[in-house]
Amino acid sequence: MTVHTAVVLLSAAFIGIVVGGLSFLSGGPAAAAVLAGLTAFGVSVPVLRSLIR
């Protein structure tokens, strides 16, 4: 695993955790918060891959 891959995945995981946590704290069900976090993770990986070089 390259440093670039590690930075992208860790940053995407952080974004996913923040989005999932905020979704949960806003009063939504836990399953919806997990789904929001996973979606944020998946969407942010290609964006971060192109931004971080």
Z-matrix of the N, CA and C atoms (Angstrom, degrees):
N
C 1 1.450
C 2 1.526 1 107.88
N 3 1.305 2 115.13 1 127.94
C 4 1.463 3 119.27 2 179.62
C 5 1.522 4 110.22 3 -80.90
N 6 1.313 5 115.23 4 166.50
C 7 1.463 6 120.48 5 178.28
C 8 1.532 7 109.70 6 -64.45
N 9 1.311 8 116.74 7 -38.10
C 10 1.463 9 121.10 8 178.93
C 11 1.530 10 110.39 9 -59.14
N 12 1.316 11 117.32 10 -46.69
C 13 1.458 12 121.63 11 179.82
C 14 1.526 13 111.15 12 -62.56
N 15 1.319 14 116.01 13 -43.06
C 16 1.460 15 120.08 14 -179.98
C 17 1.523 16 111.75 15 -63.42
N 18 1.322 17 117.35 16 -42.32
C 19 1.468 18 120.75 17 179.87
C 20 1.523 19 110.56 18 -65.73
N 21 1.328 20 116.88 19 -43.07
C 22 1.462 21 120.36 20 -179.72
C 23 1.526 22 110.39 21 -63.60
N 24 1.323 23 117.79 22 -46.89
C 25 1.462 24 120.61 23 -177.95
C 26 1.530 25 112.34 24 -67.38
N 27 1.325 26 117.03 25 -40.09
C 28 1.466 27 119.29 26 178.00
C 29 1.526 28 111.50 27 -66.68
N 30 1.319 29 116.86 28 -40.26
C 31 1.458 30 119.94 29 177.92
C 32 1.523 31 110.80 30 -65.59
N 33 1.325 32 116.95 31 -41.36
C 34 1.460 33 120.47 32 178.53
C 35 1.527 34 110.76 33 -66.01
N 36 1.327 35 117.50 34 -38.07
C 37 1.458 36 120.46 35 177.46
C 38 1.527 37 110.75 36 -64.63
N 39 1.317 38 116.53 37 -40.28
C 40 1.465 39 120.11 38 177.79
C 41 1.526 40 110.64 39 -62.46
N 42 1.315 41 116.92 40 -44.82
C 43 1.463 42 121.07 41 178.70
C 44 1.533 43 110.27 42 -61.73
N 45 1.335 44 116.45 43 -43.26
C 46 1.457 45 120.26 44 179.01
C 47 1.520 46 112.83 45 -62.94
N 48 1.324 47 116.66 46 -40.68
C 49 1.468 48 120.56 47 179.17
C 50 1.525 49 110.68 48 -66.43
N 51 1.320 50 116.48 49 -41.70
C 52 1.469 51 119.83 50 179.66
C 53 1.524 52 110.40 51 -64.48
N 54 1.320 53 117.54 52 -46.68
C 55 1.464 54 120.49 53 -179.27
C 56 1.529 55 110.51 54 -64.48
N 57 1.326 56 117.28 55 -44.03
C 58 1.460 57 120.03 56 178.06
C 59 1.512 58 112.43 57 -63.53
N 60 1.322 59 116.84 58 -41.76
C 61 1.464 60 120.19 59 178.57
C 62 1.505 61 113.00 60 -64.98
N 63 1.322 62 116.46 61 -42.15
C 64 1.460 63 119.55 62 178.23
C 65 1.525 64 111.46 63 -67.49
N 66 1.317 65 116.37 64 -35.95
C 67 1.467 66 119.35 65 176.90
C 68 1.523 67 111.10 66 -64.58
N 69 1.329 68 115.90 67 -40.78
C 70 1.461 69 120.00 68 179.11
C 71 1.530 70 111.11 69 -67.62
N 72 1.325 71 115.96 70 -41.85
C 73 1.462 72 119.67 71 -178.29
C 74 1.527 73 112.75 72 -70.57
N 75 1.319 74 117.08 73 -19.19
C 76 1.463 75 119.30 74 178.97
C 77 1.521 76 112.09 75 -78.66
N 78 1.318 77 116.88 76 -4.15
C 79 1.453 78 119.97 77 174.86
C 80 1.511 79 114.19 78 107.13
N 81 1.316 80 117.88 79 4.22
C 82 1.455 81 120.50 80 179.02
C 83 1.517 82 111.54 81 -78.61
N 84 1.306 83 116.90 82 164.72
C 85 1.465 84 119.47 83 177.33
C 86 1.530 85 111.62 84 -67.99
N 87 1.320 86 115.19 85 157.51
C 88 1.462 87 120.42 86 -176.48
C 89 1.522 88 111.57 87 -63.06
N 90 1.321 89 117.44 88 -37.63
C 91 1.470 90 119.92 89 -179.62
C 92 1.524 91 111.10 90 -63.95
N 93 1.312 92 117.45 91 -38.79
C 94 1.461 93 120.81 92 178.13
C 95 1.525 94 110.83 93 -68.03
N 96 1.332 95 117.25 94 -35.60
C 97 1.458 96 120.60 95 178.11
C 98 1.520 97 110.83 96 -67.02
N 99 1.322 98 116.95 97 -40.74
C 100 1.466 99 120.39 98 177.11
C 101 1.514 100 110.47 99 -64.19
N 102 1.314 101 116.76 100 -43.41
C 103 1.459 102 120.76 101 178.63
C 104 1.524 103 111.40 102 -63.44
N 105 1.317 104 117.95 103 -39.60
C 106 1.463 105 121.27 104 177.68
C 107 1.520 106 111.00 105 -65.24
N 108 1.339 107 116.58 106 -41.07
C 109 1.462 108 120.08 107 178.33
C 110 1.515 109 112.55 108 -65.32
N 111 1.324 110 116.77 109 -42.72
C 112 1.467 111 119.89 110 178.55
C 113 1.526 112 111.49 111 -66.44
N 114 1.306 113 116.74 112 -37.32
C 115 1.462 114 120.37 113 177.24
C 116 1.525 115 111.02 114 -65.69
N 117 1.323 116 116.33 115 -42.90
C 118 1.465 117 120.13 116 178.46
C 119 1.524 118 110.65 117 -63.49
N 120 1.324 119 116.89 118 -39.07
C 121 1.461 120 120.68 119 177.15
C 122 1.522 121 110.62 120 -61.83
N 123 1.325 122 116.03 121 -48.90
C 124 1.461 123 120.43 122 -177.39
C 125 1.509 124 113.69 123 -65.16
N 126 1.316 125 116.25 124 -36.90
C 127 1.461 126 119.87 125 -179.68
C 128 1.524 127 111.26 126 -74.98
N 129 1.318 128 117.40 127 -33.57
C 130 1.459 129 119.87 128 -175.39
C 131 1.528 130 113.44 129 -79.11
N 132 1.319 131 119.20 130 -20.62
C 133 1.462 132 120.23 131 -179.03
C 134 1.534 133 112.23 132 -61.36
N 135 1.330 134 120.45 133 -52.76
C 136 1.467 135 118.37 134 179.77
C 137 1.531 136 113.22 135 -65.55
N 138 1.328 137 116.65 136 -33.70
C 139 1.455 138 119.63 137 179.22
C 140 1.523 139 110.10 138 -66.99
N 141 1.332 140 116.99 139 -47.25
C 142 1.468 141 120.16 140 179.05
C 143 1.517 142 111.41 141 -65.81
N 144 1.330 143 117.23 142 -34.07
C 145 1.467 144 120.74 143 178.97
C 146 1.517 145 110.91 144 -61.31
N 147 1.325 146 116.05 145 -39.05
C 148 1.460 147 118.79 146 -179.41
C 149 1.531 148 112.09 147 -80.69
N 150 1.338 149 117.61 148 -27.61
C 151 1.461 150 120.14 149 -178.89
C 152 1.521 151 113.15 150 -81.50
N 153 1.328 152 117.17 151 -36.35
C 154 1.460 153 121.73 152 -176.58
C 155 1.514 154 108.80 153 -95.43
N 156 1.291 155 116.47 154 113.25
C 157 1.471 156 120.90 155 179.18
C 158 1.490 157 111.49 156 -130.57
